[in-house]
Amino acid sequence: MNRIIQLILFSFLIIIIFVFYNKYFKKNHKAETANTLSITSSSIQKEDDLTNQKENNIIKNLKYEISIRENNDYEIMSELSELTYKDGTEIILMTKVTAILTDENNNSIIITSNKAIYNNNNYNTSFEDNVKIQYLNNIILADNMFLDFKENFISVKNNIKYNGSLGNLEADNIKINLITKKIDVFMNNNNENIVITSSK
């Protein structure tokens, strides 16, 4: 008789433990799993949003036309551009770039490069990688060029090779004043000489 009572009590204890486990521990385990899945899903969504945002900022065949001063125009276009923002200013990262700067006499400076960074606030543009500048019968090849509309100058730097009607020139820097058209040619090191080859 005692054995039967013990067996019943033991069975009853097992049932209580089973019900208690199912009610509290198993439910909490499911809740933790659900939260983990939710967090993972949320992370994936954020990554997708960033990818979509970057894709939305990519523009093909972008073109800007700006009137700088009276009868002075600046036009810049690129095959591929990415819009970014820095300190509240729109900065455009451009690829395969062509820019045309036209003065009051309708003379044009044509600039091409593989890459450029264009500031949509002040129109300053930094060209780099295979820069080519054409003005009348003059061609300048270089690694870098900076167009500054605030100070009104063009700065050409690094591996400069100039080819014109009067001959060829190699230097480290060329600075062109957009107002006076004054051109300064100089080396980084004062001990080095500018290389000039006359065509005559």
C-alpha positions as CSV (number, residue, x, y, z in Angstrom):
1,M,0.0,0.0,0.0
2,N,2.8,2.4,0.9
3,R,4.5,1.6,-2.3
4,I,1.4,2.5,-4.3
5,I,1.1,5.8,-2.5
6,Q,4.8,6.5,-3.1
7,L,4.4,5.7,-6.8
8,I,1.4,8.0,-7.1
9,L,3.2,10.8,-5.3
10,F,6.3,10.3,-7.5
11,S,4.1,10.4,-10.7
12,F,2.3,13.5,-9.5
13,L,5.7,15.2,-8.8
14,I,6.9,14.3,-12.3
15,I,3.7,15.8,-13.8
16,I,4.1,19.0,-11.7
17,I,7.7,19.4,-12.8
18,F,6.8,18.8,-16.5
19,V,3.9,21.4,-16.3
20,F,6.1,23.9,-14.5
21,Y,8.9,23.5,-17.0
22,N,6.5,23.9,-20.0
23,K,4.8,26.9,-18.5
24,Y,7.9,29.0,-17.5
25,F,11.2,27.7,-18.9
26,K,10.0,26.7,-22.4
27,K,8.0,29.9,-22.9
28,N,11.0,32.1,-21.9
29,H,13.3,30.1,-24.2
30,K,10.8,30.8,-27.1
31,A,10.7,34.5,-26.2
32,E,14.5,34.7,-26.3
33,T,14.6,33.0,-29.7
34,A,12.0,35.3,-31.1
35,N,13.9,38.4,-29.9
36,T,17.1,37.1,-31.4
37,L,15.4,36.5,-34.7
38,S,13.9,40.0,-34.6
39,I,17.2,41.6,-33.9
40,T,18.9,39.7,-36.8
41,S,16.0,40.7,-39.1
42,S,16.4,44.3,-38.0
43,S,20.2,44.3,-38.7
44,I,19.6,42.9,-42.2
45,Q,17.0,45.5,-42.9
46,K,19.5,48.3,-42.0
47,E,22.2,46.9,-44.2
48,D,19.7,46.8,-47.1
49,D,18.7,50.4,-46.4
50,L,22.3,51.5,-46.6
51,T,22.8,49.7,-49.9
52,N,19.7,51.2,-51.3
53,Q,20.6,54.7,-50.1
54,K,24.0,54.4,-51.8
55,E,22.4,53.2,-55.0
56,N,20.0,56.1,-54.9
57,N,22.9,58.5,-54.6
58,I,24.5,57.2,-57.8
59,I,23.6,59.3,-60.9
60,K,24.6,58.7,-64.5
61,N,25.4,61.5,-66.9
62,L,25.2,64.3,-64.4
63,K,25.7,67.8,-65.6
64,Y,26.0,71.2,-63.9
65,E,25.9,74.6,-65.7
66,I,27.0,77.6,-63.6
67,S,27.3,81.3,-64.4
68,I,30.4,82.4,-62.3
69,R,30.7,86.0,-63.2
70,E,29.4,88.2,-66.0
71,N,29.9,86.3,-69.3
72,N,32.0,83.6,-67.5
73,D,30.4,80.2,-67.4
74,Y,31.4,76.8,-65.9
75,E,30.0,73.5,-67.1
76,I,30.9,70.2,-65.6
77,M,29.6,66.7,-66.5
78,S,30.4,63.1,-65.6
79,E,29.5,59.7,-66.7
80,L,29.0,58.5,-63.1
81,S,28.5,60.5,-59.9
82,E,27.9,59.8,-56.3
83,L,26.2,62.5,-54.1
84,T,27.7,62.7,-50.6
85,Y,27.4,65.3,-47.8
86,K,30.2,66.8,-45.6
87,D,29.4,69.4,-42.9
88,G,26.0,70.1,-44.6
89,T,27.6,70.7,-48.1
90,E,26.8,68.6,-51.1
91,I,30.0,67.0,-52.4
92,I,29.8,65.1,-55.7
93,L,32.4,62.3,-56.4
94,M,32.7,62.1,-60.2
95,T,34.1,59.6,-62.6
96,K,35.0,60.2,-66.3
97,V,34.7,64.0,-66.1
98,T,34.6,66.8,-68.7
99,A,34.6,70.4,-67.6
100,I,34.4,73.6,-69.7
101,L,35.4,77.0,-68.4
102,T,34.4,79.8,-70.8
103,D,35.6,83.4,-70.3
104,E,34.1,86.8,-71.4
105,N,35.9,86.5,-74.8
106,N,34.2,83.1,-75.4
107,N,37.5,81.3,-75.1
108,S,37.2,77.9,-73.5
109,I,39.4,75.8,-71.2
110,I,38.4,72.2,-71.6
111,I,39.4,69.8,-68.7
112,T,39.1,66.1,-68.7
113,S,40.0,63.6,-66.0
114,N,39.2,60.1,-64.7
115,K,38.0,61.5,-61.4
116,A,36.9,64.8,-59.8
117,I,35.5,66.1,-56.5
118,Y,32.9,68.9,-57.0
119,N,31.7,71.2,-54.3
120,N,28.1,72.2,-55.1
121,N,28.3,75.1,-52.6
122,N,31.3,77.1,-54.0
123,Y,31.8,75.1,-57.3
124,N,35.4,74.4,-56.5
125,T,36.6,71.3,-58.2
126,S,39.5,69.0,-57.6
127,F,40.5,66.9,-60.7
128,E,42.8,63.9,-60.5
129,D,44.1,60.9,-62.4
130,N,45.0,61.5,-66.0
131,V,44.1,65.2,-66.1
132,K,44.2,66.9,-69.5
133,I,43.7,70.7,-70.0
134,Q,43.2,72.2,-73.5
135,Y,43.3,76.0,-74.1
136,L,43.5,77.3,-77.7
137,N,46.5,75.4,-79.1
138,N,47.9,74.5,-75.7
139,I,47.7,71.1,-74.0
140,I,48.7,70.4,-70.3
141,L,48.9,66.9,-68.9
142,A,49.1,66.4,-65.2
143,D,48.1,64.2,-62.2
144,N,46.2,66.9,-60.4
145,M,44.4,70.1,-60.9
146,F,42.4,72.4,-58.6
147,L,39.9,75.0,-59.8
148,D,39.2,77.6,-57.1
149,F,36.5,80.1,-57.8
150,K,36.9,82.0,-54.5
151,E,40.5,82.9,-55.2
152,N,40.0,82.8,-59.0
153,F,42.9,80.5,-60.0
154,I,43.7,77.2,-61.5
155,S,46.4,75.2,-59.8
156,V,48.0,72.3,-61.8
157,K,50.4,69.9,-60.0
158,N,52.5,66.7,-60.3
159,N,54.0,65.3,-63.5
160,I,53.1,68.3,-65.6
161,K,53.8,68.2,-69.3
162,Y,52.9,71.2,-71.4
163,N,52.8,71.1,-75.2
164,G,52.2,74.3,-77.1
165,S,52.9,76.0,-80.4
166,L,56.2,77.4,-79.0
167,G,57.5,74.1,-77.6
168,N,57.3,71.7,-74.6
169,L,57.7,72.2,-70.9
170,E,58.0,70.0,-67.8
171,A,57.5,71.4,-64.3
172,D,56.0,70.6,-60.9
173,N,53.4,73.5,-60.7
174,I,51.5,75.8,-63.0
175,K,49.2,78.4,-61.5
176,I,46.8,80.4,-63.7
177,N,45.0,83.5,-62.5
178,L,41.5,83.4,-64.0
179,I,41.1,87.2,-63.9
180,T,44.5,88.5,-65.1
181,K,45.4,85.3,-67.1
182,K,48.8,85.6,-65.5
183,I,50.6,82.2,-65.5
184,D,53.3,81.1,-62.9
185,V,55.4,78.1,-63.6
186,F,57.6,76.7,-60.8
187,M,59.3,73.7,-59.2
188,N,58.7,72.3,-55.8
189,N,62.5,72.4,-55.1
190,N,64.1,75.8,-56.0
191,N,67.3,73.9,-56.9
192,E,65.6,72.1,-59.7
193,N,65.1,73.6,-63.2
194,I,62.0,73.8,-65.4
195,V,62.7,71.7,-68.5
196,I,61.8,73.6,-71.7
197,T,62.1,72.2,-75.2
198,S,61.7,74.7,-78.1
199,S,59.9,73.5,-81.2
200,K,61.9,75.9,-83.4
